[in-house]
Amino acid sequence: MSQPFLDISGITVKFGGLTAVNDLSFQVQRGSIHALIGPNGAGKSTTFNCISRYYQPNSGRIHLDGNDVSNHRPAQMPGLGVARTFQNLELFGELSVWENVLLGCHAHSANTLGKLLRRPDGETCDLVDSLIERVGLTHDRMTRARELDFGHQKLLEIARALALKPRLLLLDEPAAGLRNADIEHLDKLLTELSRRDGITVLLVEHVMQLVMSISDRITVMSFGQKLAEGTPQEIGQDPRVIEAYLGKGAARV
C-alpha cells in the first residue's frame, strides 16, 4: 500500500482528568473517502480538532502527505490544502450565500478581504458560481445565510470549504439536517470529489446510509479508542460495532 496521505499515530488528548482520545492511530489513503464513526462522546470531533490543529494532543503525531504537522497552527493548515466544516456552523449569517463562498477564496487570493468582497475578479466569480451550483444552492445564491434551513447551511459550508481548493476535506456531520433528496445529492457530490477531483475526504457522520454508500474505509471509535476498522461490509458485520454503536440485539447495518 502507498504512503498514506493522512497518518494519525498514537494521539492522546486529555482534558483535566478526562481522556477524550486514547492512543488513536489510523491512516487515510490519498483520494479516498474515509469515515470516522461512533457513538456520541466517542472522541470523533476531538480527533478532527487535532487534525485541523485547533487542539494539541498530549502525545502522538500527525503527518500530512509525509510531513509532520503536529505542531502547526490552525492558520497554517489551509495553506497545506486542508479545509473543514464544523458540527456547529461557522457561517456569516448576514452575508449572502454567494458572499460566504467568496470569503472562502481569500486563502488563495492576492487581494485583501475588503477588496475581494468589493471587486472580485472574473475567475473568482466563476469559481464561486460553480461551487454554489455544485452543492445545489444556485436558486439561493443571493439569500442571506441565516435564512437558509439548517441542511442547506451545511451545504453552503461545504461550498465555502471547497473554495479553499483543498487536498484534504474534513467534514463534521455534513448530512445532519438534510432531507433524503439532499443526502442523495451529497452522496454524489462527495463521490465525485474523491473519484474525479482526487480530493481526500475524511468525514464524521451519523447517517449510516451515507457512510455505507460512499466510504472506502471506516474507522469506528468508542470511548476515545479505535474499536474497529475496515470496509463498509466488514464494519457492517462486526458484532463489536453493532453492540457499541447500535446496542445489543440490533439488526446488522
Secondary structure by P-SEA (a helix, b strand, c coil): cccccccccbbbbbcccccccccccccccccbbbbbbbccccaaaaaaaaaaccccccbbbbbcccccccccccccccccccccccccccccccccaaaaaaaaacccccccaaaaaccccaaaaaaaaaaaaaaccccccccccccccaaaaaaaaaaaaacccccbbbbccccccccaaaaaaaaaaaaaaacccbbbbbbbccaaaaaaccccbbbbbccccccccccaaaaaacaaaaaaacccccccc
